[in-house]
């Protein structure tokens, strides 16, 4: 496995190219930390962007949804797809309105998805989704039934054409603006789990949920 992606016409970062990253470790770490991706595709002359959960295994990205879903049915026909994931790391407050920004890490993946039709592979993919959200959860819960498996579509997208774009650091103002009496700096952001709210129909004497289990991480092949 090579350590970097080849920059293509679609993945090359042209606006502020210094923020572009093509090393696989960076791309995979962003994917593994995120929970929601946005899936972009066109069908019948209309563009759609759909937010959904995802999971990574090695150099493959998995999507899932209802077998009746327009997105799943369309992508399963080999329609070109663009998948993005963005992590917000901070608000960048500058001395001028023009130079306000955010610190972020993002990934863009291009390609075509293929349906996962083998039941055993589909079940393994559904385990990936569950484990990406909560590591160790799969062994605690009831697995999908045959009917639930039939009602679910799973797609695999090879991560072959991808890049990351990252902004870090303080605001960059025009030199003359540094004398303005305006506070500037970065307001850090991070995703934080709050205290779990138990379901009202939980069985008695169940142990509470430990949010420390939510440390994210993909599964390497």
PEZIPE-V904628 format. One record per residue. D_FIRST is the distance of its C-alpha to the first C-alpha in Angstrom with 1 decimal. Layout:
D_FIRST
D_FIRST
This chain:
0.0
3.8
6.5
8.9
10.2
12.6
16.1
18.1
21.8
21.6
19.2
20.6
22.9
26.2
28.6
28.2
24.9
24.7
23.8
20.7
17.3
13.9
11.7
9.7
11.5
14.7
14.2
13.3
16.2
18.6
17.9
18.3
21.6
23.1
25.1
26.2
24.5
26.5
25.9
27.4
28.5
31.5
33.8
37.3
37.5
36.8
33.9
32.9
30.8
30.6
29.6
28.0
25.9
22.3
19.6
15.8
13.9
10.1
9.3
12.8
16.1
19.3
22.8
26.1
29.8
33.0
33.0
35.8
33.9
34.0
30.5
29.0
31.2
30.4
26.6
26.7
28.2
25.2
26.7
24.4
23.5
22.7
21.8
22.5
22.7
24.9
25.8
29.2
29.5
33.0
35.9
36.4
40.2
41.5
45.0
45.0
44.1
42.0
39.5
38.9
35.3
32.9
30.0
27.0
23.3
22.1
19.2
19.6
17.6
18.8
18.6
20.5
20.7
21.4
23.8
23.0
26.2
25.8
27.8
25.7
22.5
24.6
26.0
22.7
21.8
25.2
24.5
21.4
23.8
26.4
24.3
22.7
26.4
27.8
25.8
27.8
29.9
28.9
30.7
33.8
34.5
35.6
32.8
33.2
35.9
35.6
37.5
35.3
32.1
33.8
34.7
31.2
28.6
24.8
22.4
18.6
17.0
13.3
12.1
11.2
14.1
14.7
16.2
18.2
21.7
23.4
27.0
28.4
31.6
35.3
37.1
37.6
41.3
43.4
45.1
48.5
47.5
46.8
50.6
50.8
52.0
49.1
46.7
43.1
39.9
37.1
37.7
34.6
33.5
31.5
31.3
33.6
34.6
38.4
40.5
39.9
42.7
43.5
44.3
48.1
47.7
45.7
47.3
49.4
48.1
44.4
42.4
41.2
37.7
35.9
34.1
32.0
29.9
28.6
26.0
23.1
19.5
16.8
15.5
12.0
11.0
